[in-house]
Amino acid sequence: MKNGEQHIGSLNDGRQVYLNGAVVDDVTTHAAFRNVVASVGRLYDFQSADENLDLMTFKVPETGNRANRIWQLPTSFDELVERRTGLEAWTELHAGFLGRAPDHVASCIAGMHMGREVFEEHDPARADALSDYYRYARDNELYLTYVIINPQADRSKAAHEQEDEFLTTGVVDQDAEGITLRGAKMLATGGIMANEVFVTCIQPLQPGDERYAISCAVPMNAKGLKILSRKSYEENAPSVFDNPLASRFDENDAVLYFDDVKVPWDRVFINQDLAMCQKQFHATPAHVYQNYQAQVRLMVKMRFLLGLGRRIADVNGTTGFPQVRETLGNLAAECAMVDAMVHAMEVKGSQRGDYFVPDRHTLYAAQVLTQQLYSKVITTLRDLAGGGMIMLPSSVADFGNPDLRELIGKTQNSPAADSETKVKFYKLAWDAVGSEFASRHTQYEMFYAGASFVTKGHSFRTFDWDSCTALVDQMLDSYALEDELPGDDQIAAQ
């Protein structure tokens, strides 16, 4: 199994990352990325530890070799639960703050492979390319990110109607060797730490957009691939004590620009087919599996946030207040809802050919509810904390000044913690709730699954409306107007 040192070494591959106007020589040592790269390394150290092999890995049926459970193709409910238990343990190492950890896009590719027959109907050669790539990524333990959204640009126009026809990544040329890509894609979350990127489009494309209807895999160090990083929160958080999350778990987001990047045919899964771009997600288990993973991650993150809420009350000495217990009780119910919906996806799952797939509608219902829930939970934590997260020492350096340390001891008192413990805790709480890093996470949780109208549309499409309206019809059929009208005998008697 790949360990952390091996993964970190694989990232020093000549990739072109642009930050603050310059090319980053080595993402594994640069102050903007080195800590989060090390955090990902710890994921691989955890999975490769002897005591975690059964938890984190499974035996590949065709080879007998072990692979990370992120690549497992569950054939039963029990195997799905085994897989989720591994993902859950991995997520606990970052408390859900790595939204594009290696388990996300791996779940997408695994789900596509489970629906191989959809690709065979499209093009047997592309189906073979997909299956071969799934096995390659699994056996080489690739960390994948993806770019599946087009640049916003002019949303009133289709991709081919933009002023620059190659604003959005599309096929500029193809030959016997493969296709050549030109243009930009979003958002490459986690791309700094990834080995390769899955390039496609999840947004509906219009007739005329065929050149953008692609699906392929590209190494992050491919010739012509430019990685345009957003501002690094890690770079602006040099102290772990002051920013324990931003300093270690800023997974980064980036725009990718493909400057005539060549993609060989054995890495091309769809070539300029509008319908297949949608089918690869929704006619296969891919969309379900990738978003099921996201809900498992959010389940763990909710537990972490709930722990913050309880600790805020304890540190402030307000746990016994009836109104605080009411607030914590409501938070507990919301956390339990996310947990219950993840388990319901599994219990209500069904067999799809050889594979067991989580329940589609329960997943989309969870997405609709959690998109609304996350910001509400953050606001509740702010309400519980009051000014406690703001009234903090300016930095860890204040503790190095004896006079300031004495004053901190007097002003940062708590019935449940000494001053250092209280400051340490509230620095963590602020980084999860109020810092720039935290603000990005609120935005991320609101939109990673798409705009709310998209997730609500998925919920509408997949709900069993017939069973509900059948209950209404059954009740309507149980009585009739004629039953209430007087008969001829009654009319004559009157």
N, C-alpha and C positions, 0 to 999 in steps of 0.2 A: 504494500500500500504506500502511496505517496505521502511523505511527511512534509512538515512545514518548510524545512530547509530546501527540499527539492522544489516545492512550489515557488517559493520566493526566488530561487535561482532561475526558474523558467521565465520569470518576468523581465529579466535583464537581457532582452532579446532585440534591442534596437528599435523598439516601437517609437513612433513619433508623437509624443505628448506635448502639447503647447499650453503653457501657463505663464501668466504675467508677461507676455510678449516674447517669450523665449522657449526653446525646446528643452525639455527635461532630460538630462543625460541618463539618469537611472532612477526609476520610480521607487526602487527598493531602498534607496538611501536618501532621497530628497525629503526635505522637512515637510513638504505638503502631503506626502503619501506614505512615508516609511512606517508609521505606527499602525495604520489600517492594514497595510500589507502584512505586518507582523501579526495582527489580529487574525487575518485569514490563515496565516501560517499555523497559528494555534489550532484552528479548526482541523487542519490536516494532521497535526500532531495528535489530536484527540482521537481521530478516526483510525489512526495507525497504531495506537497503543494496544498492546496485547489484550488488556482487560476490556477493551471496547469493541473487539472484532465482531462478536456476535450481535452487539447492539447496532453497530454502524455499517456492517457489511453483510453481503449474502453471497452464496456460491452461484456463479454463473452456470446455468444448466449445461450449455454446450461445451464448456471448457473445464469446469470444476474450479476455476480460479475465483478469487474473491474480488468483489467490486463494492463500491459505496452504495448504500441503499437508495441514494438519489436516482440511481439508474435501474432500480428494481421494477419489474413489470408484474404487479400483483395478479395472481390468478384466483385469489379467494379473499374473503373478508379478513381472515386471519393474517394473510400476507400483507394486506393493506394496512392493518393495525401495526404489524411489525415494522413496516416501512415508516409509518408516521411516528412511531416511538423513537426511531433513529433520528428523524428530522427534528423532532421536538428536543431531543438531547443536544443536538448540534446548535439549535437556535438559542438554547439557554446560555450558551457561551457568549452571545452578544445581546441577549435580552430582546431580540427581535429588531435591533436597530440596523442590521444589515439586510435591507430589503431585497437586494439582488445577490445574496450569498450563493454559493455554487448550486444549492438545491433547487433554485427557482427555474432557471432555463433548462436544467437537466430534466426537470419534471415535464416541461413543454416538449422537448425532443423525444423523451420516452413516450409521452402520450401520442405524438405524431406516429411513432413507430408502431404503437398498438393499433393504429388505424391504417396500417400499410396498404390495405386493400383499396382505400380511397385514392392513394397515389398510383397504384397499379392500374386502376381504371383511367387515370389521367395519362400516365406514361410509365410503362414497366421499367424503363431505364432510370427514370427519376426515383421510382420506388426503391430500386436497388441502391441508388446513391444515398438515399435517406437511411436505409437499414445499415449499409456499410458505415455511414458516418456515426450512427448511434453506437455501433459496436466499437468504432475507433475512439470516440469520445469516452465511452465507458471504460474501455481497457487501458486508456492512457490517462484517465482521471482528469479530463479537461475541465477547467473552470470556464463556463460560458456565460456571457452576457447577451443581451439582444438589443437591436434597434428596430422598432416596429411602428414608429410614429413618424409622419412626415413633418418637416418644418412648418410652423404655423402660417407664416407668410400671409397671403390673402385668402382667408377661409371662405370667401364667397365664390372662389374659383376652384375648378378641379386642378389636379396636379399638372396636367398637360396645358392648362390655360395660364399658368403663371408666367410672369415676364421672362424668367429664365427657365427654359424647358428642362434644364438639369439642376434646378434648385433641389428637387427631390431626387434621391438616388434612383437611377434607371439604367437600362441597358443601352450603351452607346454603340456597342459592336459585339459581334459574336462570330466565332469561327470553329474549326474542328477541335480546337483545344478547350474552348469554354466561352464565357461571356465577359465583357468588360463593363465595369460599373463607374458611373460618374454622378456626383451629387451628394446631398447631405441627408442624414437621418438622425433622429432623436431616440433615446436620451442616453443610451449607453451607461446606465447606472451600474456601478461596479466595474466598468470597463478597465479602469487602471489596474485592477488586480486579476483580470480575466486573461485566459489564454487565447480565446477565440470569440467571435461575435456572430450570432445568428441574425441575418439581415432579411427582413421581409416587411410586409405591411398588414396590420390588423384592421386599419380603417377601410371602410368600403371605398372602392375605386370606381370611377366612371368610365363609360366607353370613351376611348381615346387615351386612357391611362395605361394601356397595356405594357408599355416599356417599364413601368414602375411595379408591375405585378410579378415580383420575383421572390424567391425563397432560397437562401444559400448560406454557407458558413465560410467565414474569412478569418484567418489568423490576425491577431491584433498588431502584429509586426509586418503585415503584408505591404509590399511596395506600393506607395501611393496613398496609403490610408493615414489620414491626419486626425488626431484625437484632440479636440478643442475642449479643454477642461474648464469647468466653472471655477469660481473662487473656492479655494481650499479652506474649510473651517479648521482643519487640523493645523495648518500652517499658522493660523491665528490663535491657536490654543496650545502654546508650548508646555504648559503645566498640566499634568494629569490630575493633580489635586484640584486645580481650578476648573477644569473642563474634562471630567473623567470620561465622558461619552464622545464629545467632539474631537478630543485628542487621539482617540483610538478607533472610532467606528464611523468616521466620515467616509462613506463608501464612494463618494464623488459621483458626479453626473457629467456627461460630456456629449457634445455634438460630434458626430463622425462625418468627415468629408472624404468621399471616395474619389480620388484624383486619378481616374482611369485605372482602377484596380482590376486585375485579371483574376477570374475565378474559374478554376478547371471544372469540367463537367461532372467529375465525381463528387463535387461539393455543391452542385446545383440541384435543388429539389423541385422547384417550379420555375418555369421560364416564360414570363409574359402571358400569364393566364389569369384573368380577373376573377373568375369563379373559384379557381383552385386556391387563391390566396385566402378566401374566406373558408373554404372547405377544410383546409389544413388544420384550422383551429376548431371549427364547430361541427364538422362531420367526423372528426376523430376525437379521442379523449384528451387532446392537447390542451384546449382551453380550460377544461375541468381540472386536469391534473396540475397545471401551473397555478391556477387560482386557489385550488385546494391547499397547495403548499403555502400560498400567501396567507390563507386563513389559519393554518397551523402556526405560522410565524407570528401572526397577530394575536393568537391565543396566548402565546408565551409573553408577548409584549404587554398585553393587558394584565397578566399576572404581575409583571414587574411594576406597571403603573399603579396597580391596586396596592402593592407593597409600599410604594412611595406614599400613597394616601394614608395608609394606616400608620406609617412611621412619622408622617407629618403631625398627625394627631397625637401620637405618643410623645414626640419631642416637644410639642407645644403644651402638653399636659391637658389636652381637651377631649381625650377619648371618652371620658365619662359624661360629657355634655350630651343631653338627649338629641339636640339638633345635629351634632357631629356624628353620633352613632347612626342617626337616620341617613345622613349623607353617605357614610361608609357602607351602610346596608344597601343603599341604592347602587353604589359602585360595585359592590359584591354581586348584586343581581345582574348587572350589565356584563361583568366579567364572566359570570356563569353562563350567560346567554351565548357568548362567543364560544366558550368551551362546549356547551351542549350542541351548538349547531355544527361544530367540527365533528363531534361524535355522531350526530344525526346523519351527516353526509355519508359516513361509513356504514352505519346500520341500515340506512335506506338505499345503499349502493346496489348495483345490479351487475350481472354478468354481461359482458359484451364480447362475444366470441370466447377466446381463451382468457380474457382479462376481466378483472373486477374493477369497476369504475365508481367513484363516489357519486352520490345523487346530485344531478345537475341543478335542479331547482333550489334545493336547500343551500347549495353553494351560492347561487345568485341572490337568494334572499339574504344570506349572511353578508354579501358584499353591499347590498343596498343599505342594510341596517348599520353596518360598521363604518361605512363612509360618513354617516351622520353621527355616529357614536364617538369617534375618536376626538374630534374637537370639543365635544361636550365633556368628555372625561378630562381633557386638559384644562378646560375652564373650571371644572369642579376641583381639581387639584390646586389651581390658583386660588380659588375661594377658600379652601382649607388652610392654605399656607399664609394668606394675608401678606404682610410685609416681610415675613421671615426670609423669603428667597431674595429680597432686594437688599436688606440691611446686613450685608456681608463684607468682610474684609476685602480690600481691593485685589489682593493676590496672596499666594502662599508666602511671598516675601515678607508680608507683614508679621508673620510668625517669627521671622529671623531678627526682628527688632525687639529687644527685651521690654522696652517701655510699651510698645504697641501690643505685644503678647499679653502683658498684664492687663491692659485695657480691654483686649478681646476677651480675656477671662472674666472680666466684670460685666461686659455688655452682651456677651453671647451665652448667657446662662440658660439652663433648661432643667426642668424637674426630672428629665429622663436621660440626659447626656451632659458630659463636660463640654466646655466651649469648643475644643478642637473637634470633638465628635460631631457636635451640632453643625459647625461650619462645614466640615467635610460632607455631612449628609445634605445640607441645603445647597452646596455647590453642585452635588449630583442632581438634586431635584430641579434646580434651575436649568441645568444642561438638558434635562429631559423635557422641560415644560416651557421655558421662557427664552432660552438663548437663540442665536441665529440658527444653530444646528437643530434645535427643537422646532423652530418655526418651519424649517425645511421639511421636517418629519410630519408635521401637521398637514402641510400641503401635499406631501407624498401620499399619506394615508387617504387623503380625500380624492386623489386623482390617479393613483397607480393603476387602478382597474378600469380607468376611463372616466369620462364625465358622468355625473349621476344619472343623466337621462339614458346613457348607454347601459349602465347596470340595471336600471329599472326596466329598460326594454328587454334585457335578457330574462329578468324575473317574469315579466309579462308573457314572453314567448314560451317559457318552459313550465309555467304553472298548469296544473290539471284543472282547467276551468270547467270541463264537462262534468266532473264529479260534483262540483259545487252547484252548478246550475241544475244538475239532476236532482239535487235535494230540494231546490226551489220548485222544480216541476212536480216532484213527488208531493210536496205540500199543496201546490195549486190543484193537482189532480184529486186531492182528498175531499174537495168540496166543489159545488157548482151553483151557479145562480138559480137554476131551476129548482134546486132543493129548498130554496128560501121563498120561492113564489107560491102563493096559494093555488091549490088545484081547483078543478071545475066544481067539485062537491062543496069545497069551502066557499067558493065564490057564490054558489047558489044559496048556501045557508045564510050568507051575509045579506 
